[in-house]
């Protein structure tokens, strides 16, 4: 009963914030739904960035990896904070200024406007939107699966029922308030996430003791306490360092992360945003400890992804377990709502723009909201038919491949401007290389997307240069009279 009450109260608050944010949007344009009317202040901007980045994969997937592979995950998880900080300080300002000058409301629109106009630009916007829909839908399915696993034990319902219940809640507050509602609810949810992470640290460092935990892990398998390989990120323990560039590219190239930079209010200091990013991010780095605790005391779990639910059942008292589960649910919902918003925007705005269809405000806003509903229900149906895979791997498959696909056209174009053909080739190369390495080889999880980024960059620069030379060579030189 307590858990149902907690869920009901939090649902009412989130829906209330969504409705209030919808009224606060003020003007009669899509910009309120798409980029929150560029109104986010430093704390809300940092909170929504961190809440989205530190999602279900950190609270469910990362403890699962620590349970399966050992303490290296605790070290690897630390690199997300400096990566997000670097993206905020050195990439966000450029993206925000340029997008404002172009009038870009979404990342596919920004990519199209910076590379081509007319029909070629619409094609590029449409292709980018399709790639986003395909790959972020994979990541969204992993989030819905993680939600179902957590809620099933929390509320005493089946995984499918729990996933459906929370999916409908997320659809409800996302479809009315758009990105403004997503950002404001994220700001509330990230505070609970931070408290949950600190409770995990307290249990491990104070109640259990780090020495006892390491001793139990070492007695089972010395590789758990002192890994000699970088699994699952690579063969060497140094492979964990790859998470720094990976997480930076995640924040800079993934549309559901970088769109938050477009929504920051003009005049807001990125240094102030960066301070909040660092504070909130560092406080969320304790979550893999829950996986090590579960491994030390419950080494025969059916699935590694059950590590966090096991910690909540046995590591803390019933009341704290209920509250922490709500906070972890916040983490999952914060990413789920961002993914729903980004995918539905790609369907309702970017594909509509690519097709040259423009309607009135009432029609477009209704269509935007219907797309949120369709995306959410589609993710739930996809979760029902999901084969048994680790949630973190599924998230990397969707996120990493999208990151590789858009690396050239989003990040490389910041330093060197290519053309439309280079952009199309770059997207295809990044998608193909990352998807093949993740699905068809045993390469480390992070290495596949990073190689995809290299392929994307090489094709972006190489094809753009080659086609420019070919265009100059084919242009006739006027004869002198």
Backbone torsions as a table, in degrees:
resi	resn	phi	psi	omega
1	UNK	NA	-41.1	178.0
2	UNK	-58.9	-43.2	-178.5
3	UNK	-64.1	-41.4	178.2
4	UNK	-65.0	-38.0	178.4
5	UNK	-65.3	-44.6	177.7
6	UNK	-58.8	-43.6	179.8
7	UNK	-64.7	-42.7	-179.3
8	UNK	-63.6	-43.8	179.7
9	UNK	-64.4	-46.3	-179.7
10	UNK	-64.9	-37.5	178.2
11	UNK	-63.2	-41.5	179.3
12	UNK	-63.8	-40.2	179.5
13	UNK	-65.5	-43.6	-178.4
14	UNK	-66.2	-42.7	177.7
15	UNK	-64.6	-40.2	178.1
16	UNK	-62.3	-43.2	176.2
17	UNK	-61.6	-39.2	179.7
18	UNK	-63.0	-47.3	-179.4
19	UNK	-65.5	-39.0	178.2
20	UNK	-65.4	-40.9	-179.7
21	UNK	-66.5	-32.5	177.6
22	UNK	-64.1	-42.4	177.7
23	UNK	-69.8	-34.0	-178.9
24	UNK	-70.3	-18.3	179.4
25	UNK	-58.8	-34.2	168.6
26	UNK	79.5	-65.8	-172.0
27	UNK	-84.2	171.1	-175.4
28	UNK	-102.7	51.5	-180.0
29	UNK	-128.4	163.3	177.8
30	UNK	-71.2	-15.8	-174.8
31	UNK	-60.2	-29.5	176.6
32	UNK	-64.4	-39.6	179.2
33	UNK	-75.7	-37.3	-171.9
34	UNK	-85.0	-47.0	-175.2
35	UNK	-133.5	27.6	174.5
36	UNK	54.4	30.6	-178.9
37	UNK	56.3	27.2	-179.7
38	UNK	50.0	53.2	-170.6
39	UNK	-121.1	6.9	-173.6
40	UNK	-77.5	130.9	174.6
41	UNK	-84.5	-179.3	-173.0
42	UNK	-62.6	-45.5	-177.8
43	UNK	-69.6	-46.4	-179.0
44	UNK	-63.2	-40.0	178.9
45	UNK	-62.2	-47.1	178.9
46	UNK	-65.4	-40.7	-177.9
47	UNK	-64.4	-43.5	-179.6
48	UNK	-70.1	-32.8	176.6
49	UNK	-66.0	-46.8	-178.5
50	UNK	-70.7	-43.4	-179.4
51	UNK	-60.6	-36.9	179.4
52	UNK	-75.2	-40.4	-179.2
53	UNK	-71.5	-43.0	178.9
54	UNK	-93.5	82.4	-167.7
55	UNK	-109.4	-150.3	178.5
56	UNK	-59.6	-27.3	-180.0
57	UNK	-68.5	-28.6	178.7
58	UNK	-78.3	-38.8	-176.0
59	UNK	-89.6	-21.3	177.1
60	UNK	-118.0	-50.1	-176.3
61	UNK	-68.0	-45.6	-177.2
62	UNK	-66.7	-44.8	172.2
63	UNK	-60.2	-32.8	176.5
64	UNK	-64.7	-40.4	177.1
65	UNK	-66.9	-41.2	177.1
66	UNK	-62.2	-39.3	177.8
67	UNK	-62.5	-41.1	-174.7
68	UNK	-81.0	-40.0	-169.8
69	UNK	-114.9	-15.1	175.6
70	UNK	109.0	-164.3	-167.4
71	UNK	-73.7	-9.9	179.1
72	UNK	-58.7	-31.1	-179.4
73	UNK	-62.5	-32.1	177.9
74	UNK	-63.8	-39.0	177.7
75	UNK	-72.4	-43.5	-177.1
76	UNK	-64.5	-35.7	-175.9
77	UNK	-64.9	-23.3	-177.7
78	UNK	-65.3	-25.6	-172.1
79	UNK	-74.6	-11.8	179.8
80	UNK	-66.1	-39.0	-177.0
81	UNK	-64.1	-52.6	178.5
82	UNK	-63.5	-31.3	178.9
83	UNK	-65.0	-46.0	178.0
84	UNK	-65.4	-35.2	179.4
85	UNK	-66.0	-43.4	178.8
86	UNK	-62.6	-43.2	179.1
87	UNK	-62.0	-39.2	-179.3
88	UNK	-68.3	-43.0	-174.4
89	UNK	-79.1	-34.0	-170.0
90	UNK	-115.0	-6.4	-179.4
91	UNK	-122.4	-35.0	-171.8
92	UNK	-62.4	-42.6	-176.5
93	UNK	-62.6	-44.4	179.4
94	UNK	-61.3	-47.7	-178.5
95	UNK	-61.9	-43.8	-178.8
96	UNK	-63.3	-46.0	-178.6
97	UNK	-65.0	-44.7	-176.7
98	UNK	-69.2	-41.4	178.9
99	UNK	-63.2	-37.3	178.2
100	UNK	-65.4	-42.1	179.7
101	UNK	-65.6	-31.0	179.9
102	UNK	-87.8	-17.0	-175.0
103	UNK	78.3	27.2	-177.5
104	UNK	-76.0	134.8	178.8
105	UNK	-108.7	-18.1	179.6
106	UNK	-139.1	164.4	178.4
107	UNK	-67.9	-41.8	175.1
108	UNK	-58.5	-38.0	178.1
109	UNK	-66.9	-41.3	177.8
110	UNK	-61.6	-45.3	179.5
111	UNK	-61.4	-42.4	179.9
112	UNK	-66.0	-44.9	-176.9
113	UNK	-66.5	-28.6	-179.5
114	UNK	-85.5	-7.2	-175.9
115	UNK	-122.8	-24.8	-176.1
116	UNK	-164.7	163.7	173.6
117	UNK	-125.3	177.2	176.3
118	UNK	63.2	-141.9	-176.1
119	UNK	-64.7	-41.2	-180.0
120	UNK	-61.3	-40.1	178.4
121	UNK	-65.1	-40.7	178.7
122	UNK	-65.9	-39.1	176.5
123	UNK	-61.6	-43.3	-178.8
124	UNK	-65.5	-41.3	177.1
125	UNK	-63.1	-41.3	-180.0
126	UNK	-67.0	-44.1	179.7
127	UNK	-63.5	-44.0	178.8
128	UNK	-60.9	-41.7	179.3
129	UNK	-63.4	-40.8	179.8
130	UNK	-64.3	-42.3	177.7
131	UNK	-61.2	-42.2	179.1
132	UNK	-62.6	-46.6	-179.7
133	UNK	-59.6	-45.9	-176.8
134	UNK	-64.0	-50.6	-170.9
135	UNK	-82.9	-36.7	176.9
136	UNK	-72.0	-23.8	173.9
137	UNK	-65.1	-35.9	175.6
138	UNK	-62.4	-45.0	179.7
139	UNK	-66.5	-39.3	178.8
140	UNK	-62.5	-39.0	177.6
141	UNK	-61.4	-39.8	178.0
142	UNK	-64.5	-36.0	178.0
143	UNK	-67.0	-42.6	179.2
144	UNK	-63.9	-38.7	177.1
145	UNK	-62.9	-44.5	178.8
146	UNK	-62.6	-39.8	178.0
147	UNK	-62.1	-44.4	-179.8
148	UNK	-61.4	-41.2	179.3
149	UNK	-63.1	-41.0	-177.2
150	UNK	-72.8	-47.1	-173.8
151	UNK	-70.2	-29.5	-176.7
152	UNK	-59.1	-45.5	179.6
153	UNK	-78.7	-27.7	-177.1
154	UNK	-71.7	-42.9	-177.4
155	UNK	-101.5	-5.4	-178.5
156	UNK	71.5	36.5	178.2
157	UNK	-122.8	174.6	178.0
158	UNK	-72.5	161.5	178.4
159	UNK	-58.9	-41.2	-179.0
160	UNK	-65.7	-43.5	179.8
161	UNK	-65.1	-43.2	178.3
162	UNK	-61.8	-43.0	179.5
163	UNK	-64.2	-41.5	-179.8
164	UNK	-64.5	-43.8	-177.9
165	UNK	-59.4	-49.7	-177.1
166	UNK	-72.9	-34.8	177.6
167	UNK	-60.3	-43.1	178.7
168	UNK	-64.8	-37.0	176.9
169	UNK	-63.7	-46.4	-179.3
170	UNK	-63.8	-41.4	176.5
171	UNK	-57.7	-42.7	-175.9
172	UNK	-59.5	-50.0	-175.2
173	UNK	-85.9	-13.3	176.9
174	UNK	-83.2	-40.5	-172.2
175	UNK	-70.8	-22.6	-178.6
176	UNK	-91.5	-41.2	-172.7
177	UNK	-98.8	-12.0	179.5
178	UNK	64.4	-150.9	-175.2
179	UNK	-66.2	-31.5	178.2
180	UNK	-62.0	-44.8	178.0
181	UNK	-64.8	-40.0	178.2
182	UNK	-59.4	-46.1	-177.3
183	UNK	-67.5	-44.6	-177.7
184	UNK	-67.3	-42.1	177.6
185	UNK	-67.6	-34.3	175.4
186	UNK	-60.9	-40.3	-179.3
187	UNK	-61.4	-37.5	175.9
188	UNK	-69.9	-44.1	-174.0
189	UNK	-69.7	-32.1	-176.6
190	UNK	-66.1	-28.5	177.9
191	UNK	-64.8	-41.4	175.7
192	UNK	-66.5	-36.9	178.4
193	UNK	-61.7	-42.9	179.4
194	UNK	-62.1	-43.9	178.9
195	UNK	-62.5	-42.0	178.2
196	UNK	-61.2	-41.6	178.6
197	UNK	-64.1	-40.1	-179.7
198	UNK	-68.2	-33.9	176.5
199	UNK	-63.6	-41.5	177.2
200	UNK	-58.6	-44.9	179.1
201	UNK	-62.4	-40.2	-179.7
202	UNK	-62.9	-44.2	-179.0
203	UNK	-61.4	-46.3	-175.0
204	UNK	-73.4	-46.8	-174.0
205	UNK	-81.1	-31.8	-173.5
206	UNK	-104.1	-53.6	-175.2
207	UNK	-75.0	-44.9	-177.9
208	UNK	-88.7	-49.8	-175.1
209	UNK	97.1	129.3	-176.4
210	UNK	-64.5	-35.2	-179.0
211	UNK	-63.6	-43.8	179.2
212	UNK	-64.8	-40.6	-179.8
213	UNK	-61.9	-45.9	180.0
214	UNK	-64.1	-39.6	179.3
215	UNK	-61.8	-42.6	178.9
216	UNK	-66.0	-40.7	178.6
217	UNK	-65.7	-42.1	-178.8
218	UNK	-65.8	-33.1	178.8
219	UNK	-68.3	-32.7	177.3
220	UNK	-74.0	-51.7	-176.6
221	UNK	-163.4	117.5	-178.9
222	UNK	-57.1	-23.5	179.4
223	UNK	-66.8	-24.1	-178.9
224	UNK	-71.0	-44.2	-178.6
225	UNK	-83.2	-32.4	-177.0
226	UNK	-137.6	77.1	-175.3
227	UNK	-63.5	143.4	175.7
228	UNK	-106.8	-2.3	175.7
229	UNK	-125.1	169.4	179.8
230	UNK	-99.3	17.8	-177.5
231	UNK	-58.0	137.9	6.9
232	UNK	-95.8	15.5	-173.6
233	UNK	-93.9	-12.7	179.8
234	UNK	163.9	-178.6	-177.5
235	UNK	-76.1	-36.3	-176.5
236	UNK	-96.6	150.4	176.1
237	UNK	-62.6	-24.3	177.6
238	UNK	-66.2	-13.7	178.8
239	UNK	-60.6	-23.7	178.6
240	UNK	-61.0	-29.2	179.2
241	UNK	-64.7	-19.8	178.8
242	UNK	-64.8	-18.5	178.6
243	UNK	-67.6	-22.5	177.8
244	UNK	-65.0	-57.0	176.3
245	UNK	-65.2	-33.8	-179.9
246	UNK	-61.9	-47.3	-178.4
247	UNK	-69.6	-33.3	175.6
248	UNK	-63.4	-46.5	179.0
249	UNK	-64.3	-34.3	176.5
250	UNK	-56.7	-50.9	-177.5
251	UNK	-68.9	-33.9	-173.7
252	UNK	-87.9	-32.8	-171.2
253	UNK	-104.0	-25.0	-177.2
254	UNK	-77.6	128.9	-173.1
255	UNK	-61.7	-36.0	-177.6
256	UNK	-73.2	-13.6	172.9
257	UNK	-94.8	-51.1	-174.0
258	UNK	-68.8	-22.4	177.7
259	UNK	-63.0	-23.2	177.1
260	UNK	-67.2	-30.2	175.6
261	UNK	-66.3	-35.0	178.3
262	UNK	-67.1	-26.7	-173.8
263	UNK	-89.0	-4.3	-178.3
264	UNK	-72.5	139.4	-177.6
265	UNK	-62.5	140.4	176.3
266	UNK	-63.1	137.6	-179.8
267	UNK	93.5	-12.9	177.8
268	UNK	-71.7	131.2	179.8
269	UNK	-72.9	127.2	177.3
270	UNK	-68.4	-23.1	175.8
271	UNK	-64.5	-39.4	178.1
272	UNK	-66.9	-40.7	175.4
273	UNK	-61.2	-42.5	-178.3
274	UNK	-63.3	-37.1	178.1
275	UNK	-60.7	-46.1	178.8
276	UNK	-66.3	-37.0	176.6
277	UNK	-59.4	-45.3	-178.8
278	UNK	-65.1	-45.3	-177.7
279	UNK	-63.6	-49.9	-177.6
280	UNK	-68.3	-39.8	-178.5
281	UNK	-65.9	-45.0	-179.6
282	UNK	-63.2	-34.2	179.9
283	UNK	-71.3	-12.5	-177.8
284	UNK	-103.5	13.6	-175.1
285	UNK	-91.6	7.0	-176.7
286	UNK	-94.8	-4.7	-170.4
287	UNK	-62.6	-34.4	178.7
288	UNK	-61.1	-19.2	178.3
289	UNK	-60.4	-29.7	178.2
290	UNK	-64.0	-36.0	177.6
291	UNK	-68.2	-38.5	177.8
292	UNK	-68.0	-37.5	176.2
293	UNK	-61.6	-46.5	-179.7
294	UNK	-63.4	-38.3	179.5
295	UNK	-66.6	-39.6	-177.4
296	UNK	-66.4	-37.8	-173.4
297	UNK	-107.3	-18.3	-178.7
298	UNK	-138.7	72.4	-170.7
299	UNK	-77.3	-1.7	-174.4
300	UNK	-119.1	39.9	178.2
301	UNK	-67.0	151.1	-179.3
302	UNK	-64.7	-36.1	-178.6
303	UNK	-141.4	140.8	176.8
304	UNK	-58.4	-30.9	-178.7
305	UNK	-70.0	-5.5	174.7
306	UNK	-88.2	5.3	-177.5
307	UNK	-62.4	-47.4	-179.4
308	UNK	-66.6	-47.3	175.1
309	UNK	-56.8	-34.9	178.0
310	UNK	-67.0	-41.7	176.6
311	UNK	-60.2	-43.1	-178.6
312	UNK	-66.0	-31.7	-178.7
313	UNK	-76.5	-36.1	-171.8
314	UNK	-115.6	-20.8	-173.8
315	UNK	-87.8	-22.1	-179.1
316	UNK	-133.5	168.1	179.3
317	UNK	-72.3	168.4	-176.0
318	UNK	-58.8	-44.0	-178.8
319	UNK	-65.5	-48.0	179.5
320	UNK	-64.5	-35.7	177.2
321	UNK	-60.5	-42.6	179.0
322	UNK	-64.0	-45.7	-178.2
323	UNK	-66.4	-44.0	179.9
324	UNK	-64.6	-38.2	177.8
325	UNK	-61.5	-39.3	175.6
326	UNK	-61.3	-42.2	-179.8
327	UNK	-65.7	-40.2	177.8
328	UNK	-66.7	-36.7	174.9
329	UNK	-61.9	-36.5	174.0
330	UNK	-56.4	-44.9	-179.0
331	UNK	-59.8	-43.4	-179.4
332	UNK	-68.5	-41.9	-179.4
333	UNK	-66.3	-33.6	-178.6
334	UNK	-63.3	-35.7	176.7
335	UNK	-81.3	-39.0	179.4
336	UNK	-59.7	-42.3	-179.4
337	UNK	-68.2	-35.3	177.6
338	UNK	-65.6	-41.5	179.2
339	UNK	-66.6	-43.9	177.7
340	UNK	-59.3	-43.1	-179.5
341	UNK	-64.2	-44.6	-177.2
342	UNK	-68.1	-45.2	-179.5
343	UNK	-66.5	-43.2	179.9
344	UNK	-66.3	-34.4	176.4
345	UNK	-65.1	-40.9	177.3
346	UNK	-61.3	-37.3	179.8
347	UNK	-76.1	-44.8	-170.7
348	UNK	-86.7	-31.9	-176.8
349	UNK	-105.9	-52.4	-173.5
350	UNK	-70.5	-45.0	178.1
351	UNK	-67.3	-35.7	176.1
352	UNK	-63.9	-42.5	177.5
353	UNK	-65.5	-39.1	179.3
354	UNK	-63.4	-31.8	178.6
355	UNK	-86.1	-2.6	178.6
356	UNK	74.9	24.1	-178.3
357	UNK	-99.3	120.7	176.7
358	UNK	-127.4	125.9	178.7
359	UNK	-120.8	-178.3	178.8
360	UNK	-74.6	170.1	-175.5
361	UNK	-59.0	-48.2	-176.4
362	UNK	-60.3	-45.1	-178.9
363	UNK	-64.0	-46.6	-176.3
364	UNK	-67.4	-40.8	-179.7
365	UNK	-65.7	-38.5	176.1
366	UNK	-62.7	-42.6	178.9
367	UNK	-64.7	-42.0	177.2
368	UNK	-56.2	-46.0	-176.7
369	UNK	-70.5	-36.2	176.4
370	UNK	-64.6	-34.3	178.4
371	UNK	-67.8	-36.1	174.6
372	UNK	-59.5	-44.8	178.3
373	UNK	-60.9	-45.3	-177.9
374	UNK	-65.1	-41.6	-179.7
375	UNK	-65.0	-43.6	179.9
376	UNK	-63.1	-45.5	178.7
377	UNK	-65.7	-38.9	177.9
378	UNK	-62.0	-39.3	178.4
379	UNK	-65.6	-39.5	178.3
380	UNK	-64.2	-42.8	178.1
381	UNK	-63.6	-41.5	177.7
382	UNK	-62.3	-37.6	177.8
383	UNK	-62.2	-36.4	-178.1
384	UNK	-63.8	-26.9	-178.3
385	UNK	-108.7	14.9	-178.1
386	UNK	-71.6	128.8	176.1
387	UNK	-70.0	164.1	-177.8
388	UNK	-72.5	98.7	175.9
389	UNK	-133.0	160.2	177.9
390	UNK	-70.4	137.5	-175.5
391	UNK	-61.6	-41.4	-177.9
392	UNK	-64.1	-40.4	178.5
393	UNK	-63.8	-42.0	179.7
394	UNK	-63.3	-39.3	177.0
395	UNK	-63.4	-41.0	178.6
396	UNK	-67.2	-36.4	177.5
397	UNK	-58.9	-46.7	179.8
398	UNK	-74.2	-51.6	-178.0
399	UNK	-66.4	-49.0	-175.5
400	UNK	-63.5	-41.6	-179.5
401	UNK	-69.1	-38.1	175.8
402	UNK	-65.6	-41.1	177.4
403	UNK	-58.5	-45.2	178.5
404	UNK	-65.3	-38.7	-178.9
405	UNK	-63.0	-39.2	-173.4
406	UNK	-100.8	3.1	-176.2
407	UNK	-59.4	-48.8	-177.5
408	UNK	-63.6	-48.0	-172.2
409	UNK	-78.8	-17.3	-179.9
410	UNK	-105.6	-50.4	-174.7
411	UNK	-90.6	-47.0	179.8
412	UNK	-61.6	-35.8	-178.9
413	UNK	-66.8	-15.0	174.7
414	UNK	-66.1	-32.9	-176.0
415	UNK	-104.9	-26.2	-178.4
416	UNK	-150.8	127.2	-172.9
417	UNK	-91.3	117.6	175.1
418	UNK	-93.1	-170.3	-179.7
419	UNK	-113.5	-175.9	-174.2
420	UNK	-65.0	-42.8	-178.8
421	UNK	-65.4	-40.3	175.5
422	UNK	-62.1	-36.1	179.1
423	UNK	-66.6	-46.3	179.2
424	UNK	-60.6	-45.0	-178.7
425	UNK	-65.7	-39.1	179.6
426	UNK	-61.6	-44.2	179.0
427	UNK	-61.8	-45.0	-179.3
428	UNK	-64.5	-42.4	-177.8
429	UNK	-66.7	-46.9	179.7
430	UNK	-61.2	-42.2	178.8
431	UNK	-62.7	-49.4	-175.5
432	UNK	-64.9	-45.8	-176.5
433	UNK	-66.8	-47.9	-177.8
434	UNK	-64.9	-45.5	-178.9
435	UNK	-62.3	-41.6	-179.8
436	UNK	-65.1	-45.6	-176.8
437	UNK	-66.9	-33.2	179.4
438	UNK	-78.6	-36.2	-175.7
439	UNK	-94.0	-28.5	-171.2
440	UNK	-112.0	0.3	-179.0
441	UNK	-135.6	173.4	176.9
442	UNK	-100.9	19.1	-179.9
443	UNK	-63.4	154.8	-180.0
444	UNK	-56.6	151.5	-174.2
445	UNK	-59.4	-39.5	-177.0
446	UNK	-79.6	-29.6	-173.6
447	UNK	-67.1	-38.1	-179.1
448	UNK	-57.1	-54.4	177.2
449	UNK	-61.4	-35.2	179.7
450	UNK	-67.1	-40.4	174.1
451	UNK	-64.0	-36.4	175.7
452	UNK	-61.7	-38.2	177.0
453	UNK	-63.7	-40.9	177.5
454	UNK	-62.2	-43.3	177.9
455	UNK	-63.6	-40.1	178.8
456	UNK	-62.3	-45.2	-179.8
457	UNK	-65.7	-43.8	-179.0
458	UNK	-61.6	-43.5	179.8
459	UNK	-69.8	-36.0	179.9
460	UNK	-61.6	-49.6	-178.8
461	UNK	-73.5	-47.3	-174.9
462	UNK	-63.7	-48.4	-178.1
463	UNK	-68.1	-38.9	178.5
464	UNK	-62.2	-44.4	179.0
465	UNK	-65.1	-44.7	-177.5
466	UNK	-63.3	-43.6	-178.0
467	UNK	-71.7	-30.8	176.0
468	UNK	-67.3	-42.7	178.0
469	UNK	-63.7	-42.3	179.6
470	UNK	-63.1	-38.1	179.2
471	UNK	-67.1	-40.1	178.4
472	UNK	-67.4	-38.7	-179.4
473	UNK	-66.6	-32.3	-178.0
474	UNK	-85.2	-9.0	179.4
475	UNK	-81.1	120.8	-179.2
476	UNK	-66.3	138.5	177.5
477	UNK	-86.4	124.2	-179.1
478	UNK	-63.3	137.9	-179.1
479	UNK	-78.7	147.0	177.3
480	UNK	-79.6	141.2	179.3
481	UNK	-79.2	NA	NA
